[in-house]
Amino acid sequence: MSNTNLSGLPLSLLNYFRANTSRVITRNELSEVVWHLKLHPMSRSIDQTISVVRKHLGTGEQIVHVRNVGYRHEGQPVQPLLGKPKRSISRVNEHAEA
């Protein structure tokens, strides 16, 4: 499926994963950086959005759940998609260096 159909939070989430390929990203980090919120730990928002994003991944890409930790993007790092994300992911480098 083409990932050019993504917009809003799914697009921001995919770009964040691609900018941090192979690094485990916690649910807390995703909620703060992509959603700009402190989501309740039991919130299904992240899981639902990841489900949407998985349908738009390129060949050889996958988002893997790392039990009790978070998620990791695997595959060839791809340039972030152009488009209009709903929210900014300007803090990508901040968390990548942490």
C-alpha positions as CSV (number, residue, x, y, z in Angstrom):
1,M,0.0,0.0,0.0
2,S,1.2,3.5,-0.7
3,N,2.4,5.5,2.2
4,T,1.7,8.8,0.4
5,N,-1.9,8.5,1.6
6,L,-0.9,9.1,5.2
7,S,-1.5,12.5,6.9
8,G,-1.9,13.8,10.4
9,L,-0.7,11.7,13.3
10,P,0.0,8.6,11.3
11,L,2.3,10.6,9.0
12,S,4.1,12.2,12.0
13,L,4.5,8.8,13.7
14,L,5.9,7.1,10.5
15,N,8.4,10.0,10.0
16,Y,9.5,9.7,13.7
17,F,10.0,5.9,13.4
18,R,12.0,6.4,10.2
19,A,14.1,9.1,11.7
20,N,14.9,6.7,14.6
21,T,15.3,3.4,12.7
22,S,16.6,0.5,14.9
23,R,16.2,2.4,18.1
24,V,13.6,1.2,20.6
25,I,11.1,4.0,21.3
26,T,9.0,3.9,24.4
27,R,5.2,4.6,24.5
28,N,5.9,7.6,26.7
29,E,8.4,9.1,24.2
30,L,5.9,8.6,21.4
31,S,3.1,10.2,23.4
32,E,5.3,13.2,24.2
33,V,7.0,13.7,20.9
34,V,4.3,12.8,18.4
35,W,1.1,13.5,20.3
36,H,2.6,16.2,22.5
37,L,0.5,14.8,25.4
38,K,1.0,12.5,28.4
39,L,-1.3,9.7,27.3
40,H,-2.6,7.3,29.9
41,P,-0.5,4.1,29.9
42,M,-3.5,2.0,29.0
43,S,-4.5,4.3,26.1
44,R,-5.0,2.4,22.8
45,S,-4.3,5.5,20.7
46,I,-0.7,4.6,20.0
47,D,-1.5,1.0,19.1
48,Q,-4.3,2.1,16.8
49,T,-2.1,4.6,15.0
50,I,0.7,2.1,14.7
51,S,-1.8,-0.4,13.1
52,V,-2.7,2.3,10.5
53,V,1.0,3.0,9.8
54,R,1.9,-0.7,9.4
55,K,-0.4,-0.9,6.5
56,H,1.6,1.8,4.7
57,L,5.1,0.6,5.3
58,G,7.4,0.1,2.4
59,T,8.9,-3.2,1.3
60,G,11.3,-4.6,3.9
61,E,10.1,-2.2,6.6
62,Q,8.3,-3.2,9.8
63,I,7.4,-1.8,13.2
64,V,8.2,-4.4,15.9
65,H,6.7,-4.4,19.4
66,V,9.4,-4.8,22.0
67,R,7.6,-6.3,25.0
68,N,7.4,-4.1,28.1
69,V,9.5,-1.4,26.4
70,G,8.0,0.1,23.2
71,Y,8.4,-0.2,19.5
72,R,11.3,-0.3,17.0
73,H,11.3,0.5,13.2
74,E,13.3,-2.0,11.2
75,G,14.4,-1.9,7.6
76,Q,16.1,0.6,5.4
77,P,15.9,4.1,6.7
78,V,13.8,6.1,4.3
79,Q,13.6,9.8,3.9
80,P,10.7,11.2,5.9
81,L,7.6,11.6,3.8
82,L,6.6,15.0,2.6
83,G,3.2,16.1,3.6
84,K,1.5,18.0,6.3
85,P,1.8,16.2,9.6
86,K,-0.9,17.2,12.1
87,R,1.8,17.9,14.7
88,S,5.4,18.8,14.6
89,I,8.1,16.3,15.2
90,S,10.8,18.9,15.7
91,R,12.1,17.2,18.9
92,V,13.3,14.1,16.9
93,N,17.0,14.9,17.4
94,E,16.5,15.8,21.0
95,H,15.3,12.2,21.8
96,A,17.7,10.6,19.3
97,E,20.7,11.9,21.3
98,A,19.3,10.9,24.7
